[in-house]
Amino acid sequence: MKNTPFIVDAQTGCRAMVKAIEAGKAEHFVPTWPWAPLGFIIRRLPEAVLARMF
């Protein structure tokens, strides 16, 4: 897919997951930007709007 700023290809995503697992930490987090503002907005949208989006 082109022009998808919040999606990475499978190879990049897998490398990031392996790096996180091999780091041995109990928790890992995705970057705050852009997910925090998007989550805030999505939680407040009416269900009808969300149904049309997804």
C-alpha contacts under 8 A as a table, 3 or more apart, distances in Angstrom:
res1	aa1	res2	aa2	distance
1	M	4	T	6.66
4	T	7	I	5.68
5	P	8	V	7.99
8	V	12	T	6.23
8	V	13	G	6.16
9	D	12	T	5.52
9	D	13	G	6.26
10	A	13	G	5.09
10	A	14	C	5.96
11	Q	14	C	5.18
11	Q	15	R	6.17
12	T	15	R	5.19
12	T	16	A	6.32
13	G	16	A	5.16
13	G	17	M	6.27
14	C	17	M	5.06
14	C	18	V	6.10
15	R	18	V	5.18
15	R	19	K	6.10
16	A	19	K	5.14
16	A	20	A	6.20
17	M	20	A	5.07
17	M	21	I	6.16
18	V	21	I	5.07
18	V	22	E	6.00
19	K	22	E	5.18
19	K	23	A	6.14
20	A	23	A	5.21
20	A	24	G	7.20
20	A	25	K	7.52
20	A	28	H	6.70
21	I	24	G	5.70
21	I	25	K	7.33
25	K	28	H	7.16
31	P	34	P	7.39
31	P	35	W	7.25
32	T	35	W	5.55
32	T	36	A	5.45
33	W	36	A	6.15
33	W	37	P	7.33
34	P	37	P	6.03
34	P	38	L	6.34
35	W	38	L	5.07
35	W	39	G	5.83
36	A	39	G	5.19
36	A	40	F	6.21
37	P	40	F	5.05
37	P	41	I	6.31
38	L	41	I	5.17
38	L	42	I	6.04
39	G	42	I	5.09
39	G	43	R	6.03
40	F	43	R	5.47
40	F	44	R	6.72
41	I	44	R	5.36
41	I	45	L	6.40
42	I	45	L	5.27
42	I	50	L	7.61
45	L	49	V	6.47
45	L	50	L	6.67
46	P	49	V	5.48
46	P	50	L	6.55
47	E	50	L	5.03
47	E	51	A	6.02
48	A	51	A	5.13
48	A	52	R	6.51
49	V	52	R	5.31
49	V	53	M	6.38
50	L	53	M	4.97
50	L	54	F	6.19
51	A	54	F	5.44
